[in-house]
């Protein structure tokens, strides 16, 4: 196991932005004449992030957490009691308040703020609190400004590209799962690819939240990107079911009764990939409608083929397990298509 690794481009960019922000925040705080200017530098580091939206989000959380923590701490300092137990109880109360206000991301720093004011004797706790209260927003504002100039990455662009990669990954993994099932082969990488895909899909929620903070970032496209996010979640869950069929049904043979029809579905999925482009997420319903129109004929052919099988009772010689996998695969394909059909209705 390696104890060290080469720094990535992302980590280098973050380090450079954090360094510049720290210098700028400290210098500005000193020039203004604020007490304890190092808090401006600390806040600049905390508010530095990979995208403008993430930086704004971190800044808002940092400022709110600091203000609430300082109000609690000042209130405690003005009480006629003090000591280590009081300081510990103040930290406890602060963390509970942060959790109640859903400010968990700033809870630890808020706890540290209350501890510094309540555990360390202060000649004038009110002026100390005001000094820190001014340094924190200054550092955050500097970090956001530097992030908008130095390596200015926008979360909305990251989201659009990520959603495109996710949906293309969903289509390709679904095709490969069906191929494996039809060929009665085992691909050990199939489940690894699924886990990686599901992990990426889960990350998009955080990126979407960051994008909503960016001025002019999502704007009127918020609904469309929200639909795209939901679309990738729904289809990834269906893909997970197809991978389960492929891994558990590698000894099946009933699927060959509909092999031409399943091959047609696979081809339709491959053809639909060409419609997926990150620039099209400004109109997710229209994109979903196009994909649905490409999948529908192949699915209709699959349904027609299955009706003929039932009329001939062709599935009778096969085990319940085989038939169960066959029906589940068909259900997955329908669920996959319905995800696009439901979104496509928004275009009408």
N, C-alpha and C positions, 0 to 999 in steps of 0.2 A: 504493500500500500504506500503510495507516494505521499509524503508529508507536505509537499509544496507543488504548485502548478504555475504555469506561465500565466501572467495577467491577460485577461481578455480585453478587447477593444472597449467593451462596455465599462469594465472596471477602471480602465485608464481614463476614459472620458469623465466618469464620475469623480475620480480622484482629482483631476485637473479642475473641474468645475467647483468642487468643494474647496480646494486650495485657494482659487481666485476669490470665491465668495467670502472665505474667512478673512483674507487680507483686506478686501474691500469693506466688509462689515466692521472689522476692528478699527480700521483707519477712519471710517466715517463716524463711528461712535466716539472715538477720541477727539476728532475734529469738532464735533458738536459739543463735547464736554460732558458726556454721560458718565455716571459712576459705574464701576464694574463693567467696562466695555467688553471684557472677554465673553460676557453672556451674548453679545451680538454675534461674536464669532462662533460660539457653540450653536446658536440658533441657525446660523447660516449653514453649518454642516448638517444639522438635523433636517433642514428644509431642502437641501440639495437632493435631487432625484433624477431618474433617467429621462423623464419627460416633463414638459411644462405643466401638464395637468397634475401629475403626481407631486410636483414641487408645490403647486398652489394648494393641493389637498393637504399635504404635510404641513404647510405654513398655517393654514386655517386651524388644523387640529392643535398645532403647537401653541398658537396664540390663545385659543380658547382655553386649553388646558392650563396654561401659565396664569391667565387672568383669574380663573376659578381657584387655582391652587393658592395664589397670592392672597386672594380675598379670605380664604379659609385660614391661612397662616396668620395674617394680620389680626383677624378676629381672635385667634387663640392667644397670640402674643399680648394682646391688650387685656386678657383675663388676668386675675390676680394669682394664677397658678402657673407653674412651669416645671421643667425637669425632663428627664429622659422618657419617663412614662407618658407624659403629656405629648412630647414630640412623636413618640411611637403611635399613640392613639390618633394624633393629627394625620399622620401618614395613612393610617388605616381608613379613617373617615374620607380622606381625599381620594383614595383608590376606589372606595365604594361609590363615591359621587361620580367619579370618572366613568365607572362601569355603568351606572344608572343612566348617564347622559350619552352612552355609547361613544365615549371618547377613549376607548381602550388603547388606541395607538399612542396617545399622549399621557397615559396613566403613570408610567414609570418616571417620566420627566416631571410630571406634576408632583408626584410623591417626593422627588428630590428637592423640588422648590420649597415645599412646605417644611421639609427637614432642615434645610439650610437656615430658614428664618426662625424655626422653633427650637432647634437643638444648639445653635450657635448664638451666643449673646449678641444682640444688636443695639448699638447706641440709639439709633432712630429707625426702628423697623419699618415705619411708614415710608420714609425716604428711600430705604433700601428696596422695598417692594416696588415703589414707583420707578426707581432706577432700572431694576430688572424688567419691569413691565414695559419700559420704553425700549430697552435693548433687544428684547425678543422680537417684536414686530419689525424693528429695523433690520435685524439679521435675516428675518424671513423675506422681507421685501427685496433685500439685496440678492438673496439666493435665487428668487424668482426672476429678477431682472438679469442676473448673470446667465441663468439657464435659458433665457429667451434669446441670448446673444451667442453664447459659447455652446457648441453642439446642441442646437435647439431642436430637440426631437418632440414631435406632437403625438400625444396618446391616441388621438383619433386616427392618424395614419397607421400607427402600429396596430390598432384594433382592426381596421379594414383589411390590412395585409394578413393579420393573424386569422381572421374569420375566413378569408379566402383559402389559406393553407389548411385550416381545419376541415372545411367542407370538401375540398379536393381530397384530403386524406381520408375522409369518411367514405367518399365514392370509391376510391382505390382499394381501401381495406374491405369494403363490402364486396367488390368484384373478386378480390383475391380469396375471400372466405367462401364465396359461392363456387369459385373455380376449384378450391381445395376439396370442398364437399363433393362436387361432381366427379372429381378425379380420384376420390378415395385416397388422398395423400395427407401427410401430416407436415405442417410447416411450424417448427418451434418458434419462429419469429412472429407468428401471427398474434399471439397474446401479448408479446412485448410491444408490438406496434400499437395494439389496442390500448394498453396502459399509458403509453406515451401520448396517444391521441386524447384520451380522456383527461389526462393531466393538463394538456394544452387548452382544452375547452374550458376547464375550470378556471384557468388563469384569466380568461377573457372578461369575466365579471369585474375583476379589479381594474383592468384596463378601461373598460366601459365607464366605470365610476370616475376614473382619472380624466377621461376625455370630456365628461360633463362639466368639469371645472375650467376647461380651456375657453378663453374668449373667442367666439366665432368658430369653435372647434366642431361640435356636433350641430348645434343650432337646429334647423328644421329637419336635419337628417336623424335626429334622435330616435324617432319612431321606427325609421327604416333600419337603423343599426340595431335597435332593440329586437326587432323581428328577426334580423339576421342572426343575432346571438341566440335567440330561442330556437331558431331553425337548426343551428349547429348542435345545440344540446339534444333536441329531439332525434335528429338523425344519428348522432353518435350513440344514443341509447339503443336504437334499432340495430346499429352496426355491432354493438356488443352482443346482442342476441344472435346475430348471424355468425359471429365468431364462435359462440357457444355451440351452435348447430354444427359448424365445420369441425370443431375439435372433438365433440362427442359423437358425431355421426360419421367418422371416417371409415367405419366398417359397413355403413348402410349401402343398400342397393336400390331402394325404392325410388330414389331421386332420378334414376336413369329413365324412368317412365316418362318424365317431363324434361329430359335433358335438352332437346332442341329449344323448348320454351324458356328454360332457365338460361341457356346460352344467349337467347334473344334479349333477356332482361340484362344480362351482363354487358352485352353490346350497347344497349340503350344507356346504361349507367356510364359506360366509357364515353359515349357520344355527348352526354350531358356535361361532362367535365369541361368541354370547350366553351361552355356558356358562363362558367364561373370566372369572374375577374374582379379584383378589388375595387375597380373604378365603378362597378355596377351596384354597389351597396347603397347608393343614393335612392334606389328604387327596388327594394327587396321583393315586394309583391310581384312586380313585373318579371323579375328574374325567376322567382318561384313558379310562376305561371308557365314560363318557357320550358323549364325543366320538367314540370308536370306533363306538359304536352308531348315531350319526348319519351317519357316513361310509360304513359298510358297505353299506347298500342301494344307494347311488349307484354304488359301486365294483362291486358284483355286476352291476348293470345294464350298466356299461361292459364288464365281462368277457363278459357274454352277447352284447352287440352285436358284440364283436370275434370271438367264436366264429362268429357268423353270417357275418361278413365273410370269414373263412377258408374256411367251407364254400362260399361263392359265389366264392372267389378274387378278391374285390373289390379287393384291394390290388395285384394283378398289374400293372395299367397304370401304377402310380406308380414313381418312381425309388427306388433303394435309400436315398438320403438322406432322402426323404420318409418312407418306412416306418421307417427307423431312428429318426427323431425321434418318430414316432407310438409306437413301442414304448418308447422311452426315457421319454416323457411318462407312459405307462401304468405303467411301472416306478416312476417317481417318486411317482405317486399311491398305488401300493401301499406303497411304502416309508414314505410320509407316514403312512398309516393304520396300518401295522405298528408305528410308533413308539408310537402310543397303545394298540394292542392289547397290546404287550409290557408296557407300564406298567400297563395295566388288569388284567393277570393277577395283579398284586400285591394287588388288592382282593379276590381270591377266597381 
